[in-house]
Amino acid sequence: MKSYLASLMILAAATLAGCGTPPTATKNDVEELSLALQSLDTGVDPGEARRAAEIAYSYSAQLAKQYDVTTSPIIHNTLVNSGVKARGVCVHYAEDMQARLNQENFQTLSMLRAIAEPKSDFRIDHSTAVIAANGDGIYDGIVLDPWRYGGKLYWSATTKDPRYNWEPRLEVLRRKYERRMVKEAAAGS
């Protein structure tokens, strides 16, 4: 059954492969993100903000190419989860974006992680990277979400994202662990 599902996913991916276009960013896109990063705090260095914005856009496109994204993010998730593709679910984008931006050793910006738990049973958790002024938390930062549009960077203030209610990653993981422990204890009774 699993190989049948994988075959169907490969067929769907092949059918939709022509639909994918490489994500591109304009100078305006980069400038808008750079200004938003600078507005996080008066202490944010404009050069760091500009470099972070350039990297966020270019690395989002690079990750989509590296992950061989040719379909919608949900279909790509299915391909990854069925073993057809190696990487490209949201947590991969978040990990890789955080790691790449951390390589810059910014002095006035810091990288954080956030998770949005689903609002309904039909959705799944979503992970993202968040960039904030040094010392601030996710609620003061900007979501950098390259997964949402298959490598085309989406960004917004964390609290202004109309699609997801972001929380600090460790808080969500702790809550999930506690729920699992309660469930296992109830099953063991």
Backbone as JSON Lines, residues from 0, in Angstrom:
{"i":0,"aa":"M","n":[0.82,-1.19,0.0],"ca":[0.0,0.0,0.0],"c":[0.87,1.26,0.0]}
{"i":1,"aa":"K","n":[1.95,1.22,0.81],"ca":[2.83,2.38,0.89],"c":[3.48,2.66,-0.47]}
{"i":2,"aa":"S","n":[3.89,1.6,-1.19],"ca":[4.52,1.81,-2.49],"c":[3.49,2.31,-3.51]}
{"i":3,"aa":"Y","n":[2.24,1.88,-3.37],"ca":[1.17,2.37,-4.24],"c":[0.97,3.87,-4.03]}
{"i":4,"aa":"L","n":[0.92,4.27,-2.75],"ca":[0.76,5.69,-2.43],"c":[1.95,6.49,-2.94]}
{"i":5,"aa":"A","n":[3.14,5.96,-2.77],"ca":[4.34,6.65,-3.26],"c":[4.29,6.79,-4.78]}
{"i":6,"aa":"S","n":[3.84,5.75,-5.47],"ca":[3.72,5.81,-6.92],"c":[2.73,6.89,-7.35]}
{"i":7,"aa":"L","n":[1.61,6.96,-6.64],"ca":[0.63,8.0,-6.94],"c":[1.21,9.39,-6.72]}
{"i":8,"aa":"M","n":[1.99,9.54,-5.66],"ca":[2.6,10.84,-5.36],"c":[3.62,11.22,-6.43]}
{"i":9,"aa":"I","n":[4.39,10.23,-6.9],"ca":[5.37,10.49,-7.96],"c":[4.65,10.92,-9.23]}
{"i":10,"aa":"L","n":[3.55,10.24,-9.56],"ca":[2.78,10.59,-10.73],"c":[2.21,12.0,-10.6]}
{"i":11,"aa":"A","n":[1.67,12.32,-9.44],"ca":[1.15,13.67,-9.2],"c":[2.25,14.7,-9.3]}
{"i":12,"aa":"A","n":[3.4,14.39,-8.74],"ca":[4.53,15.33,-8.78],"c":[4.99,15.55,-10.22]}
{"i":13,"aa":"A","n":[5.06,14.47,-10.98],"ca":[5.48,14.59,-12.38],"c":[4.48,15.42,-13.18]}
{"i":14,"aa":"T","n":[3.2,15.23,-12.89],"ca":[2.16,15.98,-13.58],"c":[2.25,17.46,-13.27]}
{"i":15,"aa":"L","n":[2.53,17.76,-12.02],"ca":[2.56,19.16,-11.59],"c":[3.93,19.8,-11.72]}
{"i":16,"aa":"A","n":[4.94,19.05,-12.09],"ca":[6.31,19.58,-12.13],"c":[6.42,20.8,-13.02]}
{"i":17,"aa":"G","n":[5.7,20.82,-14.1],"ca":[5.74,21.96,-15.0],"c":[5.11,23.2,-14.41]}
{"i":18,"aa":"C","n":[4.35,23.04,-13.34],"ca":[3.67,24.18,-12.73],"c":[4.59,25.01,-11.86]}
{"i":19,"aa":"G","n":[5.7,24.43,-11.44],"ca":[6.58,25.14,-10.52],"c":[7.47,26.13,-11.24]}
{"i":20,"aa":"T","n":[7.6,27.32,-10.69],"ca":[8.53,28.3,-11.23],"c":[9.5,28.66,-10.12]}
{"i":21,"aa":"P","n":[10.75,28.92,-10.48],"ca":[11.71,29.24,-9.43],"c":[11.32,30.53,-8.71]}
{"i":22,"aa":"P","n":[11.38,30.52,-7.38],"ca":[11.03,31.72,-6.64],"c":[12.04,32.83,-6.91]}
{"i":23,"aa":"T","n":[11.53,34.03,-7.06],"ca":[12.41,35.16,-7.28],"c":[12.03,36.28,-6.32]}
{"i":24,"aa":"A","n":[13.01,37.11,-6.03],"ca":[12.77,38.27,-5.17],"c":[13.29,39.5,-5.89]}
{"i":25,"aa":"T","n":[12.6,40.59,-5.72],"ca":[13.03,41.85,-6.31],"c":[13.85,42.64,-5.29]}
{"i":26,"aa":"K","n":[14.52,43.67,-5.76],"ca":[15.25,44.56,-4.85],"c":[14.27,45.19,-3.86]}
{"i":27,"aa":"N","n":[13.06,45.46,-4.33],"ca":[12.02,46.02,-3.46],"c":[11.68,45.07,-2.32]}
{"i":28,"aa":"D","n":[11.55,43.77,-2.64],"ca":[11.25,42.76,-1.61],"c":[12.32,42.78,-0.53]}
{"i":29,"aa":"V","n":[13.56,42.76,-0.96],"ca":[14.69,42.74,-0.02],"c":[14.7,44.03,0.81]}
{"i":30,"aa":"E","n":[14.47,45.16,0.15],"ca":[14.49,46.44,0.85],"c":[13.37,46.51,1.9]}
{"i":31,"aa":"E","n":[12.17,46.02,1.56],"ca":[11.07,46.03,2.52],"c":[11.39,45.21,3.76]}
{"i":32,"aa":"L","n":[11.94,44.01,3.55],"ca":[12.3,43.18,4.7],"c":[13.43,43.84,5.5]}
{"i":33,"aa":"S","n":[14.39,44.4,4.82],"ca":[15.49,45.08,5.5],"c":[14.97,46.21,6.39]}
{"i":34,"aa":"L","n":[14.07,47.01,5.87],"ca":[13.49,48.11,6.65],"c":[12.68,47.58,7.84]}
{"i":35,"aa":"A","n":[11.94,46.49,7.61],"ca":[11.17,45.9,8.71],"c":[12.11,45.4,9.81]}
{"i":36,"aa":"L","n":[13.23,44.8,9.43],"ca":[14.19,44.33,10.42],"c":[14.81,45.51,11.17]}
{"i":37,"aa":"Q","n":[15.12,46.57,10.47],"ca":[15.68,47.76,11.13],"c":[14.68,48.36,12.11]}
{"i":38,"aa":"S","n":[13.4,48.26,11.79],"ca":[12.38,48.87,12.66],"c":[12.1,48.04,13.91]}
{"i":39,"aa":"L","n":[12.7,46.86,14.02],"ca":[12.5,46.04,15.21],"c":[13.03,46.73,16.46]}
{"i":40,"aa":"D","n":[14.14,47.46,16.31],"ca":[14.76,48.11,17.46],"c":[15.76,49.13,16.94]}
{"i":41,"aa":"T","n":[15.93,50.21,17.68],"ca":[16.88,51.24,17.25],"c":[18.32,50.72,17.23]}
{"i":42,"aa":"G","n":[18.58,49.64,17.94],"ca":[19.92,49.07,17.99],"c":[20.25,48.13,16.86]}
{"i":43,"aa":"V","n":[19.29,47.84,15.97],"ca":[19.56,46.93,14.85],"c":[20.43,47.64,13.82]}
{"i":44,"aa":"D","n":[21.54,47.03,13.52],"ca":[22.48,47.58,12.54],"c":[21.88,47.48,11.13]}
{"i":45,"aa":"P","n":[21.79,48.6,10.39],"ca":[21.22,48.56,9.04],"c":[21.95,47.61,8.09]}
{"i":46,"aa":"G","n":[23.25,47.5,8.24],"ca":[24.01,46.56,7.4],"c":[23.64,45.11,7.69]}
{"i":47,"aa":"E","n":[23.47,44.8,8.96],"ca":[23.05,43.44,9.33],"c":[21.64,43.18,8.82]}
{"i":48,"aa":"A","n":[20.76,44.16,8.95],"ca":[19.37,43.99,8.48],"c":[19.35,43.73,6.98]}
{"i":49,"aa":"R","n":[20.15,44.47,6.25],"ca":[20.2,44.31,4.8],"c":[20.75,42.92,4.44]}
{"i":50,"aa":"R","n":[21.83,42.53,5.09],"ca":[22.43,41.22,4.82],"c":[21.46,40.09,5.18]}
{"i":51,"aa":"A","n":[20.78,40.22,6.3],"ca":[19.81,39.19,6.7],"c":[18.67,39.1,5.68]}
{"i":52,"aa":"A","n":[18.2,40.23,5.2],"ca":[17.11,40.23,4.21],"c":[17.56,39.57,2.91]}
{"i":53,"aa":"E","n":[18.74,39.93,2.45],"ca":[19.27,39.33,1.22],"c":[19.41,37.82,1.35]}
{"i":54,"aa":"I","n":[19.97,37.39,2.47],"ca":[20.17,35.95,2.7],"c":[18.83,35.24,2.83]}
{"i":55,"aa":"A","n":[17.89,35.81,3.55],"ca":[16.59,35.17,3.74],"c":[15.92,34.9,2.4]}
{"i":56,"aa":"Y","n":[15.96,35.87,1.5],"ca":[15.34,35.67,0.18],"c":[16.14,34.69,-0.67]}
{"i":57,"aa":"S","n":[17.45,34.9,-0.77],"ca":[18.23,34.03,-1.65],"c":[18.29,32.6,-1.13]}
{"i":58,"aa":"Y","n":[18.39,32.44,0.19],"ca":[18.49,31.09,0.75],"c":[17.16,30.35,0.67]}
{"i":59,"aa":"S","n":[16.05,31.05,0.74],"ca":[14.74,30.41,0.56],"c":[14.67,29.76,-0.82]}
{"i":60,"aa":"A","n":[15.08,30.5,-1.84],"ca":[15.07,29.96,-3.2],"c":[16.07,28.82,-3.34]}
{"i":61,"aa":"Q","n":[17.24,28.97,-2.71],"ca":[18.26,27.92,-2.76],"c":[17.75,26.63,-2.12]}
{"i":62,"aa":"L","n":[17.05,26.76,-0.99],"ca":[16.51,25.57,-0.32],"c":[15.48,24.86,-1.18]}
{"i":63,"aa":"A","n":[14.62,25.63,-1.84],"ca":[13.61,25.01,-2.71],"c":[14.29,24.21,-3.82]}
{"i":64,"aa":"K","n":[15.34,24.77,-4.36],"ca":[16.09,24.06,-5.41],"c":[16.78,22.83,-4.82]}
{"i":65,"aa":"Q","n":[17.42,23.0,-3.68],"ca":[18.12,21.9,-3.01],"c":[17.16,20.77,-2.65]}
{"i":66,"aa":"Y","n":[15.95,21.12,-2.2],"ca":[14.95,20.12,-1.83],"c":[14.21,19.58,-3.05]}
{"i":67,"aa":"D","n":[14.49,20.14,-4.22],"ca":[13.82,19.73,-5.46],"c":[12.3,19.91,-5.35]}
{"i":68,"aa":"V","n":[11.89,21.1,-4.94],"ca":[10.47,21.4,-4.8],"c":[9.9,21.72,-6.17]}
{"i":69,"aa":"T","n":[8.96,20.9,-6.61],"ca":[8.32,21.09,-7.92],"c":[6.8,21.1,-7.8]}
{"i":70,"aa":"T","n":[6.32,21.0,-6.59],"ca":[4.88,20.92,-6.35],"c":[4.51,21.87,-5.22]}
{"i":71,"aa":"S","n":[3.26,21.81,-4.82],"ca":[2.83,22.6,-3.68],"c":[3.51,22.07,-2.42]}
{"i":72,"aa":"P","n":[3.63,22.9,-1.38],"ca":[4.26,22.43,-0.14],"c":[3.59,21.19,0.46]}
{"i":73,"aa":"I","n":[2.29,21.11,0.41],"ca":[1.59,19.95,0.99],"c":[1.93,18.67,0.23]}
{"i":74,"aa":"I","n":[1.94,18.74,-1.09],"ca":[2.29,17.55,-1.88],"c":[3.76,17.2,-1.63]}
{"i":75,"aa":"H","n":[4.61,18.22,-1.55],"ca":[6.03,17.95,-1.27],"c":[6.19,17.27,0.09]}
{"i":76,"aa":"N","n":[5.42,17.71,1.09],"ca":[5.44,17.05,2.4],"c":[5.12,15.57,2.26]}
{"i":77,"aa":"T","n":[4.1,15.27,1.47],"ca":[3.69,13.87,1.27],"c":[4.84,13.08,0.63]}
{"i":78,"aa":"L","n":[5.52,13.69,-0.32],"ca":[6.64,13.02,-0.96],"c":[7.78,12.77,0.02]}
{"i":79,"aa":"V","n":[8.03,13.73,0.9],"ca":[9.07,13.55,1.92],"c":[8.64,12.47,2.91]}
{"i":80,"aa":"N","n":[7.41,12.57,3.39],"ca":[6.93,11.61,4.39],"c":[6.81,10.19,3.85]}
{"i":81,"aa":"S","n":[6.66,10.04,2.54],"ca":[6.59,8.69,1.96],"c":[7.97,8.19,1.51]}
{"i":82,"aa":"G","n":[9.01,9.02,1.7],"ca":[10.36,8.59,1.37],"c":[10.79,8.87,-0.06]}
{"i":83,"aa":"V","n":[9.95,9.5,-0.86],"ca":[10.3,9.79,-2.25],"c":[11.33,10.92,-2.3]}
{"i":84,"aa":"K","n":[11.17,11.91,-1.45],"ca":[12.12,13.02,-1.37],"c":[12.72,13.01,0.03]}
{"i":85,"aa":"A","n":[13.94,13.53,0.15],"ca":[14.65,13.46,1.43],"c":[14.3,14.6,2.38]}
{"i":86,"aa":"R","n":[14.14,15.81,1.86],"ca":[13.92,16.97,2.73],"c":[12.94,17.93,2.07]}
{"i":87,"aa":"G","n":[12.44,18.87,2.91],"ca":[11.6,19.93,2.36],"c":[10.31,20.16,3.12]}
{"i":88,"aa":"V","n":[10.14,19.51,4.29],"ca":[8.98,19.85,5.13],"c":[9.34,21.12,5.89]}
{"i":89,"aa":"C","n":[8.36,21.73,6.52],"ca":[8.57,23.04,7.14],"c":[9.69,23.04,8.17]}
{"i":90,"aa":"V","n":[9.81,21.98,8.95],"ca":[10.85,21.95,9.98],"c":[12.25,21.97,9.35]}
{"i":91,"aa":"H","n":[12.4,21.37,8.17],"ca":[13.68,21.41,7.46],"c":[14.02,22.83,7.04]}
{"i":92,"aa":"Y","n":[13.02,23.52,6.46],"ca":[13.23,24.92,6.08],"c":[13.61,25.75,7.31]}
{"i":93,"aa":"A","n":[12.89,25.56,8.42],"ca":[13.15,26.35,9.63],"c":[14.55,26.08,10.17]}
{"i":94,"aa":"E","n":[14.92,24.81,10.27],"ca":[16.26,24.45,10.76],"c":[17.35,25.03,9.88]}
{"i":95,"aa":"D","n":[17.18,24.86,8.58],"ca":[18.21,25.29,7.65],"c":[18.31,26.82,7.58]}
{"i":96,"aa":"M","n":[17.18,27.51,7.62],"ca":[17.2,28.98,7.6],"c":[17.86,29.51,8.87]}
{"i":97,"aa":"Q","n":[17.51,28.94,10.01],"ca":[18.11,29.38,11.27],"c":[19.63,29.14,11.25]}
{"i":98,"aa":"A","n":[20.03,27.97,10.81],"ca":[21.46,27.64,10.77],"c":[22.21,28.57,9.82]}
{"i":99,"aa":"R","n":[21.62,28.83,8.66],"ca":[22.3,29.7,7.68],"c":[22.47,31.12,8.22]}
{"i":100,"aa":"L","n":[21.4,31.68,8.79],"ca":[21.5,33.04,9.31],"c":[22.4,33.11,10.55]}
{"i":101,"aa":"N","n":[22.43,32.04,11.33],"ca":[23.33,32.02,12.49],"c":[24.8,32.04,12.07]}
{"i":102,"aa":"Q","n":[25.1,31.57,10.86],"ca":[26.48,31.61,10.36],"c":[27.01,33.03,10.23]}
{"i":103,"aa":"E","n":[26.11,33.99,10.15],"ca":[26.51,35.38,9.97],"c":[27.01,36.03,11.27]}
{"i":104,"aa":"N","n":[26.76,35.37,12.4],"ca":[27.19,35.91,13.7],"c":[26.74,37.36,13.9]}
{"i":105,"aa":"F","n":[25.46,37.6,13.63],"ca":[24.91,38.93,13.81],"c":[25.07,39.38,15.25]}
{"i":106,"aa":"Q","n":[25.36,40.64,15.44],"ca":[25.5,41.2,16.77],"c":[24.22,41.88,17.25]}
{"i":107,"aa":"T","n":[23.37,42.31,16.3],"ca":[22.16,43.04,16.67],"c":[20.88,42.3,16.34]}
{"i":108,"aa":"L","n":[20.99,41.13,15.74],"ca":[19.84,40.29,15.38],"c":[20.07,38.89,15.92]}
{"i":109,"aa":"S","n":[18.98,38.2,16.25],"ca":[19.11,36.81,16.69],"c":[18.04,35.96,16.02]}
{"i":110,"aa":"M","n":[18.38,34.68,15.87],"ca":[17.48,33.73,15.23],"c":[16.8,32.89,16.3]}
{"i":111,"aa":"L","n":[15.49,32.71,16.12],"ca":[14.67,31.94,17.04],"c":[13.82,30.98,16.23]}
{"i":112,"aa":"R","n":[13.12,30.11,16.94],"ca":[12.23,29.17,16.27],"c":[10.85,29.24,16.88]}
{"i":113,"aa":"A","n":[9.84,29.0,16.04],"ca":[8.45,29.02,16.5],"c":[7.69,27.87,15.86]}
{"i":114,"aa":"I","n":[6.62,27.48,16.55],"ca":[5.72,26.45,16.03],"c":[4.3,26.97,16.19]}
{"i":115,"aa":"A","n":[3.48,26.67,15.2],"ca":[2.05,26.96,15.29],"c":[1.34,25.62,15.3]}
{"i":116,"aa":"E","n":[0.62,25.37,16.38],"ca":[-0.17,24.14,16.44],"c":[-1.42,24.33,15.59]}
{"i":117,"aa":"P","n":[-1.96,23.25,15.07],"ca":[-3.13,23.37,14.18],"c":[-4.36,23.89,14.91]}
{"i":118,"aa":"K","n":[-5.17,24.63,14.15],"ca":[-6.42,25.15,14.68],"c":[-7.54,24.13,14.52]}
{"i":119,"aa":"S","n":[-7.31,23.11,13.69],"ca":[-8.32,22.07,13.48],"c":[-7.61,20.73,13.32]}
{"i":120,"aa":"D","n":[-8.39,19.66,13.34],"ca":[-7.84,18.31,13.19],"c":[-7.32,18.06,11.78]}
{"i":121,"aa":"F","n":[-7.68,18.89,10.82],"ca":[-7.29,18.67,9.44],"c":[-5.96,19.31,9.08]}
{"i":122,"aa":"R","n":[-5.36,20.0,10.03],"ca":[-4.09,20.67,9.77],"c":[-3.0,20.02,10.62]}
{"i":123,"aa":"I","n":[-1.77,20.38,10.31],"ca":[-0.63,19.84,11.03],"c":[0.16,21.01,11.64]}
{"i":124,"aa":"D","n":[1.06,20.68,12.57],"ca":[1.95,21.69,13.12],"c":[2.74,22.34,11.99]}
{"i":125,"aa":"H","n":[3.11,23.58,12.22],"ca":[3.95,24.28,11.25],"c":[5.1,24.92,12.0]}
{"i":126,"aa":"S","n":[6.31,24.72,11.51],"ca":[7.52,25.28,12.12],"c":[8.07,26.39,11.25]}
{"i":127,"aa":"T","n":[8.72,27.35,11.9],"ca":[9.33,28.44,11.15],"c":[10.51,29.01,11.91]}
{"i":128,"aa":"A","n":[11.3,29.79,11.21],"ca":[12.36,30.57,11.82],"c":[11.83,31.97,12.08]}
{"i":129,"aa":"V","n":[12.31,32.58,13.13],"ca":[11.93,33.95,13.47],"c":[13.22,34.72,13.69]}
{"i":130,"aa":"I","n":[13.27,35.93,13.15],"ca":[14.42,36.8,13.38],"c":[13.95,37.97,14.23]}
{"i":131,"aa":"A","n":[14.72,38.3,15.25],"ca":[14.34,39.36,16.18],"c":[15.57,40.2,16.52]}
{"i":132,"aa":"A","n":[15.31,41.36,17.08],"ca":[16.41,42.16,17.6],"c":[17.06,41.37,18.72]}
{"i":133,"aa":"N","n":[18.35,41.5,18.85],"ca":[19.09,40.76,19.87],"c":[18.44,40.96,21.24]}
{"i":134,"aa":"G","n":[18.14,39.86,21.92],"ca":[17.54,39.91,23.25],"c":[16.02,39.85,23.26]}
{"i":135,"aa":"D","n":[15.39,40.02,22.11],"ca":[13.92,39.96,22.05],"c":[13.46,38.53,21.79]}
{"i":136,"aa":"G","n":[12.18,38.28,22.03],"ca":[11.58,36.97,21.79],"c":[10.83,36.93,20.47]}
{"i":137,"aa":"I","n":[10.17,35.8,20.23],"ca":[9.5,35.62,18.94],"c":[8.37,36.62,18.72]}
{"i":138,"aa":"Y","n":[7.7,37.03,19.79],"ca":[6.55,37.93,19.61],"c":[6.96,39.33,19.19]}
{"i":139,"aa":"D","n":[8.24,39.64,19.3],"ca":[8.76,40.93,18.86],"c":[9.48,40.82,17.52]}
{"i":140,"aa":"G","n":[9.49,39.61,16.95],"ca":[10.28,39.36,15.75],"c":[9.47,39.27,14.48]}
{"i":141,"aa":"I","n":[10.15,38.77,13.45],"ca":[9.57,38.61,12.12],"c":[9.71,37.15,11.7]}
{"i":142,"aa":"V","n":[8.6,36.56,11.3],"ca":[8.56,35.2,10.79],"c":[9.23,35.17,9.42]}
{"i":143,"aa":"L","n":[10.14,34.22,9.23],"ca":[10.74,33.95,7.93],"c":[10.29,32.55,7.52]}
{"i":144,"aa":"D","n":[9.31,32.48,6.63],"ca":[8.67,31.2,6.29],"c":[8.82,30.88,4.8]}
{"i":145,"aa":"P","n":[9.9,30.2,4.42],"ca":[10.06,29.83,3.02],"c":[9.24,28.61,2.6]}
{"i":146,"aa":"W","n":[8.74,27.84,3.55],"ca":[7.96,26.64,3.22],"c":[6.6,26.98,2.63]}
{"i":147,"aa":"R","n":[5.95,27.98,3.18],"ca":[4.55,28.3,2.87],"c":[4.26,28.37,1.38]}
{"i":148,"aa":"Y","n":[5.16,28.94,0.62],"ca":[4.97,29.08,-0.82],"c":[6.04,28.34,-1.62]}
{"i":149,"aa":"G","n":[6.54,27.25,-1.05],"ca":[7.45,26.37,-1.77],"c":[8.77,27.01,-2.17]}
{"i":150,"aa":"G","n":[9.35,27.81,-1.27],"ca":[10.64,28.42,-1.53],"c":[10.58,29.92,-1.76]}
{"i":151,"aa":"K","n":[9.39,30.46,-1.98],"ca":[9.23,31.91,-2.07],"c":[8.99,32.41,-0.66]}
{"i":152,"aa":"L","n":[9.87,33.25,-0.18],"ca":[9.83,33.69,1.21],"c":[8.55,34.45,1.55]}
{"i":153,"aa":"Y","n":[7.91,34.01,2.61],"ca":[6.83,34.78,3.24],"c":[7.39,35.33,4.53]}
{"i":154,"aa":"W","n":[7.1,36.58,4.83],"ca":[7.52,37.15,6.1],"c":[6.46,38.11,6.6]}
{"i":155,"aa":"S","n":[6.38,38.19,7.92],"ca":[5.49,39.16,8.57],"c":[5.89,39.24,10.03]}
{"i":156,"aa":"A","n":[5.41,40.28,10.7],"ca":[5.59,40.33,12.14],"c":[4.94,39.07,12.7]}
{"i":157,"aa":"T","n":[5.56,38.46,13.67],"ca":[5.07,37.19,14.22],"c":[3.61,37.3,14.65]}
{"i":158,"aa":"T","n":[3.25,38.38,15.3],"ca":[1.88,38.53,15.82],"c":[0.89,38.98,14.75]}
{"i":159,"aa":"K","n":[1.36,39.31,13.56],"ca":[0.46,39.78,12.49],"c":[0.22,38.73,11.42]}
{"i":160,"aa":"D","n":[0.78,37.54,11.59],"ca":[0.59,36.48,10.59],"c":[-0.87,36.07,10.59]}
{"i":161,"aa":"P","n":[-1.59,36.26,9.49],"ca":[-3.02,35.95,9.49],"c":[-3.33,34.45,9.46]}
{"i":162,"aa":"R","n":[-2.35,33.65,9.18],"ca":[-2.59,32.21,8.99],"c":[-2.22,31.36,10.2]}
{"i":163,"aa":"Y","n":[-1.23,31.81,10.99],"ca":[-0.74,30.97,12.07],"c":[-0.6,31.77,13.37]}
{"i":164,"aa":"N","n":[-0.86,31.08,14.48],"ca":[-0.63,31.63,15.82],"c":[0.66,31.02,16.33]}
{"i":165,"aa":"W","n":[1.75,31.78,16.2],"ca":[3.07,31.28,16.53],"c":[3.32,31.32,18.03]}
{"i":166,"aa":"E","n":[4.03,30.3,18.5],"ca":[4.46,30.22,19.9],"c":[5.93,29.8,19.91]}
{"i":167,"aa":"P","n":[6.66,30.12,20.99],"ca":[8.04,29.67,21.08],"c":[8.12,28.14,20.96]}
{"i":168,"aa":"R","n":[9.04,27.68,20.17],"ca":[9.19,26.25,19.88],"c":[9.26,25.4,21.14]}
{"i":169,"aa":"L","n":[10.09,25.81,22.1],"ca":[10.27,24.99,23.3],"c":[9.0,24.9,24.13]}
{"i":170,"aa":"E","n":[8.2,25.94,24.15],"ca":[6.92,25.89,24.88],"c":[5.98,24.85,24.27]}
{"i":171,"aa":"V","n":[5.9,24.85,22.94],"ca":[5.03,23.9,22.25],"c":[5.53,22.48,22.47]}
{"i":172,"aa":"L","n":[6.83,22.27,22.33],"ca":[7.38,20.92,22.52],"c":[7.17,20.43,23.95]}
{"i":173,"aa":"R","n":[7.31,21.32,24.93],"ca":[7.07,20.93,26.32],"c":[5.61,20.54,26.52]}
{"i":174,"aa":"R","n":[4.69,21.32,25.99],"ca":[3.26,21.03,26.1],"c":[2.91,19.69,25.44]}
{"i":175,"aa":"K","n":[3.48,19.43,24.29],"ca":[3.24,18.15,23.59],"c":[3.77,16.98,24.42]}
{"i":176,"aa":"Y","n":[4.94,17.16,25.02],"ca":[5.52,16.13,25.85],"c":[4.61,15.85,27.05]}
{"i":177,"aa":"E","n":[4.14,16.89,27.7],"ca":[3.25,16.72,28.86],"c":[1.96,16.01,28.46]}
{"i":178,"aa":"R","n":[1.39,16.36,27.32],"ca":[0.16,15.68,26.85],"c":[0.43,14.22,26.59]}
{"i":179,"aa":"R","n":[1.59,13.92,25.99],"ca":[1.94,12.53,25.71],"c":[2.11,11.74,27.0]}
{"i":180,"aa":"M","n":[2.74,12.35,27.99],"ca":[2.95,11.67,29.28],"c":[1.61,11.37,29.96]}
{"i":181,"aa":"V","n":[0.68,12.31,29.9],"ca":[-0.65,12.09,30.49],"c":[-1.35,10.96,29.76]}
{"i":182,"aa":"K","n":[-1.25,10.97,28.43],"ca":[-1.9,9.94,27.62],"c":[-1.29,8.56,27.92]}
{"i":183,"aa":"E","n":[0.02,8.49,28.02],"ca":[0.69,7.21,28.31],"c":[0.35,6.74,29.72]}
{"i":184,"aa":"A","n":[0.26,7.66,30.68],"ca":[-0.09,7.28,32.03],"c":[-1.53,6.74,32.09]}
{"i":185,"aa":"A","n":[-2.41,7.36,31.34],"ca":[-3.81,6.9,31.3],"c":[-3.92,5.54,30.62]}
{"i":186,"aa":"A","n":[-3.11,5.31,29.6],"ca":[-3.13,4.03,28.91],"c":[-2.54,2.92,29.77]}
{"i":187,"aa":"G","n":[-1.59,3.27,30.64],"ca":[-0.96,2.3,31.51],"c":[-1.78,1.95,32.74]}
{"i":188,"aa":"S","n":[-2.82,2.71,33.01],"ca":[-3.63,2.47,34.22],"c":[-4.53,1.28,34.08]}
